[in-house]
Amino acid sequence: MGTIVYYSSSSENTHRFVKKLGLASVRLPVDAGSEPPVVDEPFVLVLPTYSGSDGKGAVPKPVIKFLNNPANRGFIRGVIAAGNTNFGAAYGEAGNIVSAKCAVPLLYRFEMLGTEEDVTNVKQGLERFWTRSH
């Protein structure tokens, strides 16, 4: 099975969700000025969405910095987005943006820190995804 690469702000919502998955994971630095890791294996990116209705600024800057490295971008296989349904059409927009720019599927969306059902759905979905991908 591949790795989870994720970004979580100091709110820790995405961090708590990823920890509940119990899968191998790499956390991106919170500070956009920090050097992101280099990943050398296939991964699914989990990220929150930061935006209003126009989608501007939806993808966190540390995620952009991480994906700007062609070595990292070459290993992305899918995206899972967190969001807030209060954003309406922009709910989980960061996932749509990364999916389109990196030409990988948006695998799942969950609200805020996710429910137990979300955790189960993502774990089972990732097992199927990685099995089909290899």
C-alpha positions in Angstrom: 0.0 0.0 0.0 1.2 3.5 -0.7 1.8 6.4 1.6 -0.4 9.3 2.8 1.2 12.7 2.4 -0.9 15.3 4.2 -1.0 18.9 5.2 -2.7 20.0 8.4 -2.7 23.5 9.9 -2.3 24.2 13.5 -6.0 23.4 13.9 -4.9 19.7 13.6 -8.2 18.6 12.0 -6.6 16.9 9.0 -3.8 15.5 11.3 -6.4 13.8 13.5 -8.2 12.4 10.5 -5.0 10.9 9.1 -4.0 9.4 12.4 -7.3 7.6 12.6 -6.5 5.9 9.3 -3.5 4.2 11.0 -1.6 4.2 7.7 2.0 5.2 6.8 2.0 9.0 6.5 4.2 12.0 6.0 3.1 15.4 7.2 4.0 18.5 5.3 5.4 21.4 7.4 2.8 23.9 8.6 5.1 26.9 7.7 5.3 27.6 4.0 8.9 28.8 4.5 10.0 25.4 5.7 11.6 23.0 3.2 9.0 20.2 2.3 10.0 16.6 2.3 10.9 14.7 -0.9 8.8 11.6 -1.3 10.2 8.7 -3.3 7.1 6.4 -3.5 3.5 6.6 -4.7 1.3 8.6 -2.4 -2.2 9.9 -1.9 -2.4 13.6 -0.8 -4.8 14.6 1.9 -5.4 18.3 2.3 -7.8 20.8 3.7 -9.4 23.6 1.6 -8.9 27.2 2.5 -11.2 29.4 0.5 -14.3 31.4 0.1 -16.7 31.0 -2.8 -14.2 32.0 -5.5 -11.7 29.2 -4.7 -8.8 31.6 -4.6 -6.2 30.5 -2.1 -7.9 27.1 -1.7 -4.7 25.0 -1.8 -2.4 25.7 1.2 0.9 27.2 0.2 3.0 24.4 1.8 1.1 21.9 -0.5 1.9 24.1 -3.6 5.6 24.2 -2.6 5.7 20.4 -2.1 4.0 19.7 -5.5 6.2 22.2 -7.3 9.0 19.7 -6.9 8.7 17.5 -10.0 10.1 14.5 -8.0 7.2 14.7 -5.5 4.6 15.5 -8.2 5.6 12.4 -10.1 4.5 10.1 -7.3 1.1 11.6 -6.6 -1.6 9.0 -7.4 -4.8 10.6 -5.9 -6.2 13.3 -3.7 -8.5 13.3 -0.7 -9.9 16.7 0.3 -11.2 18.1 3.6 -13.5 21.0 3.6 -16.5 22.8 5.1 -19.9 22.5 3.5 -20.5 26.2 4.5 -18.3 27.1 1.5 -21.1 25.7 -0.8 -19.7 25.0 -4.3 -16.1 25.6 -3.0 -16.5 22.6 -0.5 -13.3 20.6 -0.9 -12.1 22.8 -3.8 -8.4 22.2 -3.0 -9.0 18.6 -4.0 -10.5 19.6 -7.3 -7.7 21.9 -8.1 -4.9 19.5 -7.3 -6.7 16.6 -9.0 -7.0 18.7 -12.2 -3.4 20.1 -12.1 -1.8 16.8 -11.4 -4.1 14.7 -13.5 -5.0 12.3 -10.7 -8.4 11.3 -9.3 -10.2 13.0 -6.4 -10.8 10.0 -4.3 -12.9 11.3 -1.5 -14.1 14.4 0.3 -14.9 14.8 4.0 -16.0 17.6 6.2 -13.8 19.2 8.8 -12.1 16.4 10.8 -14.3 13.6 9.3 -16.7 11.1 10.9 -16.0 7.5 11.8 -17.9 6.6 8.6 -15.5 8.8 6.6 -12.5 7.0 8.2 -13.9 3.6 7.4 -14.8 4.7 3.8 -11.3 6.1 3.2 -9.5 3.1 4.7 -11.5 0.6 2.6 -11.3 2.8 -0.5 -7.5 3.2 -0.2 -7.1 -0.6 0.2 -9.1 -1.1 -3.1 -7.2 1.8 -4.8 -3.7 0.6 -4.0 -4.7 -3.0 -4.9 -5.9 -1.9 -8.3 -3.0 0.5 -8.8 -0.3 -2.2 -8.5 
